[in-house]
Amino acid sequence: MCHHAVTRRDALKAGIAAAALPLAGASAAAAAPQPPVIGISTLGFPNYTNEQLAQELAAQDIHVVQLFLSQSDSRYWKYNGRSDLADLSPERCERIANAYRAQGVSIHSIGVYTNLIHPDDAERDANLAYFDAMMAAGDAMGVHTFITEAGHHEPEEPPGVPYYLQEPVWLRMVETGKRLAALAEKHDATVLLEPFYRGFLTTAKRTRLFVEDIGSPRIRVLLDPANLLELNDMEEMFAQLQPWIDCLHAKDRKLHVDRGVAAGKGDLNYDEFVALAAQYAPHAPFILEYVGPNDYLQARDLVEDALNRRNARVKS
């Protein structure tokens, strides 16, 4: 690692408390500019306990996680559905959070990713109740930011217009989004919606229109440029969503390919990514996604190198 990258990481470690905890108060964050935070999604580490993962990340100077409750001692992750949280007591939540904080690792947010678009009222009600329970778990952990997509549903007999683009689905989703905002208000929480080009939030513009229709400060956005690369230019993504972006996913994707990959293994221009992030969402952390034990350091270094190149250009 070159000297300037190590210097930047030392600065990151020193400034992490103010940069990684946006709800801790604006005065601390405003005291001095903070370097961009690079954190990591815990989803790629299913064979680690929370304590083991916290120890490894701290040893590598990674001090922020997005928690997916997917570790070997907390298996509650279920994409596009819900899990039984009956044994996830407040005391257990506190132990999970303390495993990270004891190593100086902050939990930025918790991934929920339940199905909000299901056409059955009872199923949607159950998924919102699950989201409510996850927010209560977050309360016990001291975490008040949650991440979700809109969810996915495919009818047995596909209509002429895709289900997620139908007018009644939009109206129902806005109503569901307002119910989610009310739950977030109850828990003093914020929900970040993550767009994805093959779902309801299929473009940056559609996501903006949806957030505007919900009309709540509790509903904001996580931008993952790899999720929209097929349909939006990167500057368009940031320009459309600028007022709402609170977090960034740092992964990659090849054009015309469904499968996401680790940062640097697709067609995303990371120099452009970090430059636009600095312009439109300088407060938002970069959360490495689609990485695990074998490649997370390479992905971290790629993002750091892009940040260092930008810093060099700005200073020159």
N, C-alpha and C positions, 0 to 999 in steps of 0.2 A: 504493500500500500504506500502510495506517495505521501510525502510529509504533509502537504496541505489537506489531504483527506483525513489524516489522523487529527490534525488541529481542529478541523471542523467537527469531528466526532467528540472531541473533548469539550468543545463549546456546546454541542448538543446535550451532552451529559449534564453540564453545569446548568443549562437553561431549561431542563426538561419539565420541571414542576410547573412553571408558568406557561410553557408552550403546550403541554399535553393535557391540561385540565381547563378547558374553556369556561367551565361553570364555577371556577374558583374565585372569579372576580375580575372585572376589567382592569382594575387599578394595577394589579401585579403584571398582567400581560402588557399593559401600556407603558410600564416603567422603562423598558428597553426592547429594541427589536430582537426577536428570537430567531435562531436558525430553523429552517424547515425540519419538522419532526419526521423521522422514518420509523414506523412501527410495523407490526406483523400480525396477520390473521393467525389464530391458533388452529384453524381448521386442518392444516396440513400436518399436524403433529398428534395423530390419534393414539400413538403408542407411548406417549409421555404422560405422566401425571402432571397436574398443574404445577406442583412444586418443582419437578424435574425441568419442565419447560421454562419456568421463571428463572431457575438457576442458569440454564444454558444461555438464554437470551441475555441476561444481565452480564454474563461473562463475555459476550460479544458486543457489549455496549448498545444493546437494543432495549429500550426502556419504556416502550408503549406497545400494548397489544389490543387487538379487537378480539373479544372473547366469544367463542362459538360453543362453549360447553360441549366440546367434542373430545375431551381428553379421557384417558383410561379410567380416571376416578370421577368423571362427571359426564357420562354419556347421555346427553339430552338433545343433541342436535338432530333435527329431522327437517330436511329441506321440503318446502311446499306443503307442510302439514303441521303436526303438533306432537309433542311428547307428553307423557305422564309426569308431572312435576310434583307428585304427592310427597316424595321423600326429599325434595329440595327445600329443606327447612331454612329459615333465616340464619340459624347458627351454621349450617353447612355452607350457605352462601358467603357468610363472613369468613369462614375458613378458606374458601377458594380465593376470595379477594386478598386475604392476608398472605397467601402463598406468593402472590405476585408482589405485593407491596413490601413484604419483608426483603425482597431483592431489589427494591427501588424501581419496580416496573408498574406503571400506571395502566389501568384498564380504561381505554378511551370510550369503548362502546361495546354493546352486546348484540350479536347477530340473532335475529328471530326468523325472518324469511318464511313466514307462514303464508297461507293461501287466502288472499283478500278478495279474489275475483270469482270464487266458486259461486255458481248460480243458486245453490240451495241455501235458503235463509238459515236453517238450523246449522249447517256446516260453517257458514260465515260467522254466525253467532259464537259457535264453539271456538273458532280460530281467534276471534277478538277476545274471548275470555282467556284463551291461552296467552295472547299478547299481554293482557292485563296481569296474568300471573308472572310472566317474564319481567314485566315492569316492577312488580313487587319484589322479585328476586334481585333485580337491579337496585332497588331501594336498600335491601339488606347488604349489598356489596358497595354501596355508595356510588353507583353508576347510574347516570340519568340520560344516556344517549343510546338509542336502539336503531338497528339497521334492518331494513326489509326490502324485498322486491314486492311487486303487486301480486305475484303468484301466477300460476299457470293452470288452465283448464281447457281440455279439448273435448267438444261434444262428440257423441258416438256417431252422429251423422253430420259431417262438416257442412255448414251453410255456405252460400255463395260468398258472403263477407266473413272473414275470420272472426271468430267469437269475440276476441279481445278488442276488435275495432267496431263492434256494433254499437249503435246509439244507446239502447237501453242499458248496455253494460257500462258505458261511460257514466250515465246518470246514477246507476247503482253504486259504482265505484266512488263517485264523489260523496255520496251519502255514507258509504263505509269509511272513507277517509276522514269525514267529519266526526264519525264515532271514534275513530282511532285518535284523533286530535283531542277529543274530550277525555279519553283515557290518559293520554299524555299529560293533559292539564291536571288531572287528579293526582298523578305521580310526580308533578313538577319535572316532566321529562320532555325530551325532543326525539322525534322519529325521523330518521333520514331515509328517504326513498331512493333506491338504486335503479336507474333505468337500464333496460336491456333490449337490444334491437329485435328480439323475437318474442316480445311480450307486450303487455298493455302499455307500459312506458317505453314505447318503441323508439322514440327520438328525443333529443333534448327539447325541441319545441313542444312536443306533446306532454312531456314531463312538466315543463313550465306552465302550460295551460292547466294541467291537473292541479298543481300546487296552488295556482292562483284561484281556481274554482273552490278548493277547500278553504282557502283564506284564513289559515291559522298559523301563527308564529311557531307553533309546536311541530309543524310538518315542514321539513326542509329536505336537503338533497345530499346524497353521496354520489359523486361523479366517478365513474370508472370508464375512462376513454376507450378502453378495449371493448367495452360492451356496445359502444355506439359507432365504432370505427367504420363499420360497413355502410352506415347511412348518413353520418354527419362528419364534416371536417372538424378538426379539433378546436379551432378557434370558435366555430359556431357553437359547439357544446358549451364552452366556457361563457361565451357572450349571452347565450340564452338563459343560462342557469346561475349566473354570477351572484345575484342577491341571496341565493339559498344554499350555496355549496359550503358544507361544513367539514367534509372529509373527502379524500381521494383514494381510490384503489389503484395500486401500482401493479398491474399485471400486463399481459400482452395477448395478441391474437393475430393470426394471419388473415388477410382479407379473403373473403368468400369461404371461410372455414368456421365451423361452429365452435370447436374446442378452444378454450382459453389456455394459455401457457404462461410460464414465468416471464417476468420482465426481461426484455432483450431477446426473446425467442420468437417474436412475431414482427408485424409491420408497423408498430407504433413508434413514432419518432420521439424518443425521450428527451432530447434537447428542446424540442418544441413544447412538450408536455410540461417540463419544469419552468420554462419561460412563461407560458400562459398561466400556470398555477401562481407564479410570483405576481403576475399582473392582475389576475381576477380573484384569487383565493389564497392570499399569502398566509392566512391563519390556519389553513386546512392541513392536517397531517397526511403524509403518504403512508398508506397501509399496504405492505406487500401481501399479495394474495396469490394463490395457486403455487405456493412454494412449501417445501418440507425440509427435513433435516439435510438432504443432500444438495439443495440448491438455494437456500434462503440467503446465504452469505454472498453468493454471486449476484443475486438480484439486488441485495442491499448495496453492494459495491457499484453496480451499474447505475442505480439511482443517485448515489453519492457522487459518482463521476460526472453525471449530467449536471448535478447541482454545482459542482466545482467548476465545470466549464462555463456555466452561466455566470458564476461569481467572477471568474477571470475576465469574461467579456464585459461585464458591468464596470469592473475596475479599470479596464484598459481605455 
